[in-house]
Amino acid sequence: MKNAGAGPGAPLAGSSATIVRATADSLPDQPQALARARAFAEPLIASEMLDTGENILAHADAVAAILKAIGGSEAMQAATYLVYACAHLNKPQEVIAKAFGPNFAALAIETTKLVHVQKQARAVDARVKLEDAAAQTENVRKMLLAFSRDLRVVMLRLASRLQTLRYFAAIREPAPLAVAQESLQVFAPLANRLGIWQIKWEMEDLSFRFLEPETYKRIARLLDQKRVEREGFMEGLRAQLEGELNKNGIAALVQGRPKHIYSIVKKMRGKSLDFEQVFDIRALRVIAADVKGCYAALGFVHSNFEPVDGEFDDYIAKPKSNGYQSLHTVVRDTGQRAVEIQIRTQAMHDHAEHGVAAHWAYKEAGAKGYAGVSASSEYDAKIAVLRQLLAWERELSGPVSAKAREGDEGLFEDRIYVLTPDAAVVELPQGATALDFAYSVHTSLGHRCRGARIDGAMVPLNTALQNGQTVEVVTTKEGGPSRDWLNPDLGFLASHRARSKVRAWFNAQAMAQTVARGREAVEKLLQREGKTAMKLEDVAAQLGFKSADDLFEVVGKDELSLRTIENLLNPPPAAPTQDDYVLAKKPRQPDKASERARKGGVLVVGIDSLLTQLARCCKPAPPDAILGFVTKGKGVSIHRSDCSNFRNMAGGSPDRVIEVEWSRPKSSDGLVFPVDVSVEAADRQGLLRDISEVFAREKMNVIGVQTTSVKDNRGGTAWMTFTVEVADSGRLAQVLALVAGVGGVRSARRR
């Protein structure tokens, strides 16, 4: 089996499975178009040279030959000469359109533009960061396809690049590193994606030959050492197996499978194998009539050859995730030589060669790419459609069918690819403007953008971009976006992402203004009250806010009344100290005392008052039912009788529970008690302000506020805890009923 990449001028083997015609808007058939195009271009390019040093006319002749080998029409071959003549004409589009028609002119202009873009992209490849290199390469691949709806431009570029590699191989000079890398990383995978296997394999081998010459030569020597013997053996085995299968009633066609140097190296590296462990260096493919014939052929092979343990896979019964189906086995002949044999039907073979099963993701997954990868993204789906277009073109010698043309419409019209001044490729939605481009590069660049140059010419910011254009942004040192940019009628932004960034900037500005307004109001209040020595952070903390800015925000939104802050700055006269609270003994009743004694209760007798403190966990207030718990060293802690903490303590030390009741000292006027109130409500602007006004109107002093809000399926929920001062907890129930009536409040209760 001859290696297709062995020689610089090796012809491409044409097979019905890989013939490619011009696609979609096919070039019109013209009498002697090829001869006319060559005659038109020859005076312009016969003495001109490419950057590689190759004569342009010779290069064009070779490219036309490659296109012919893969099934390109005569019109497609003719277009090759017009592409290279384009750069040497003053008004190429007009001249070519007049002589050959607008389709030929458009193809020449687009291909010339793409050549220019690729030169710029190669220049930037050496400068991009390592982590950005993969994304840059992938964008270049996409851009190649985006340049043409019908792939004519891409086909011309693939053939041209293959000829460039052949040229360097023929003159025995290394190709420029950037050219070889781009060929291996961009062009060969693109040919793979489009199912043009001959170009892919030869381009991979030639690129690898220039990038890793020593490894290439070593593998080539290993293959050449027994090439004659191996090829003779394989042809004999192929003929023998085909004859024996048919003789035994198993209709089958047996083919040899060429193994290319780069694919051998990839398998050795991907599976960590030595050269001798790559079994499919000797490989055959059996095409059976049906699935039953596949298994019959497998049985025959295993009966007549020694199977290698662990090297059989049934992808017919259990297809790969990408839909690939085939039987794989490795056997040894009488001389113990390993041979890989694949067995499949013709339909399975066509699917593997041209359907989703041969999808690029499976072939390009690298060291871990042998497990099968399925296509899932929208871009992958477009590639699958493009490959079907190529398959349809196999059967057409003239213009593509209406069905194919319809399937091709708009494949890449939703995305465009433009360049930065450093030739980095940027992907944008169709209709994107220079302003969209600025925001895609960096948010700050978009905010400060004031102008743009496209291919060196100044343009308005709402100018729609086209594929392959180079865009440069003009900025100011400082500044922000204009509200006009959000006006859809003015067409400044097509990208949802860019519009979101502009809206976020204005929201941030509005928030900053709100915070500044709140700060100003709080600072004026502190000045008026003579409290300028107080730290703003301390004021916020005392009101339950995490930071001063959080306080300023709610004040700036009028969600917190300044009266609440005034009450904090000017608290009412100090409530009596804990020593003023009186623990009054209940009237002594011997029968009850005896009963309490029997129950283990403690009755404080003969003591009119004890040191007491109100428990913080339940914050009791008259006339709540209360009980006392004797603490160690801190007197008696007074709890509400329904306090869960009290129940826990009483359960562990029931002997320390005493009965207490409220009693006021003589100076009890104005005595207040802090209590906590929990409010759950639908989150909205002004909610905190409205609730605070209820407490202020009812003359209940708010001495602390804590708020939390979250987004949920109801739009958003706010939880608030108010600490208010009350003289009578009975009055609190009335106020909570008023709070519950505030718009959006779902519940209001005492904690």
Secondary structure, 3 states (H helix, E strand, C coil): CCCCCCCCCCCCCCCCCCCCCCCCCCCCCCCCHHHHHHHHHHHHHCCCECCCCCEHHHHHHHHHHHHHHCCCCHHHHHHHHHHHHHCCCCCHHHHHHHHHCHHHHHHHHHHHHHHHHHHHHHHHHCCCCHHHHHHHHHHHHHHHHHCCCCCHHHHHHHHHHHHHHHHHHHCCCCCCHHHHHHHHHHHHHHHHHCCCHHHHHHHHHHHHHHHCHHHHHHHHHHHHCCHHHHHHHHHHHHHHHHHHHHHCCCCEEEEECCCCHHHHHHHHHHHCCCHHHCHHHCEEEEEECCHHHHHHHHHHHHHHCEECCCCCEECCCCCCCCCCCCEEEEEECCCCCEEEEEEEEHHHHHHHHHCHHHCHHHHCCHHHCCCCCCCCCHHHHHHHHHHHHHHHHCCCCCCCCHHHHHHHCCCCCCEEEEECCCCCEEEEECCCEHHHHHHHHCHHHHHCEEEEEECCEEECCCCECCCCCEEEEEECCCCCCCHHHHCHHHCCCCCHHHHHHHHHHHHHHHHHHHHHHHHHHHHHHHHHCCCCCCCHHHHHHHCCCCCHHHHHHHHHCCCCCHHHHHHHHCCCCCCCCHHHCCCCCCCCCHHHHHHHHHHCCCCCCCCCCCCEEECCCCCCCCCCCEEEEECCCCCEEEEECCCHHHHHHHHHCHHHEEECCCCCCCCCCCCCEEEEEEEEEECCCCHHHHHHHHHHHCCCEEEEEEEEEECCCCCCEEEEEEEEEECCHHHHHHHHHHHHCCCCEEEEEEC
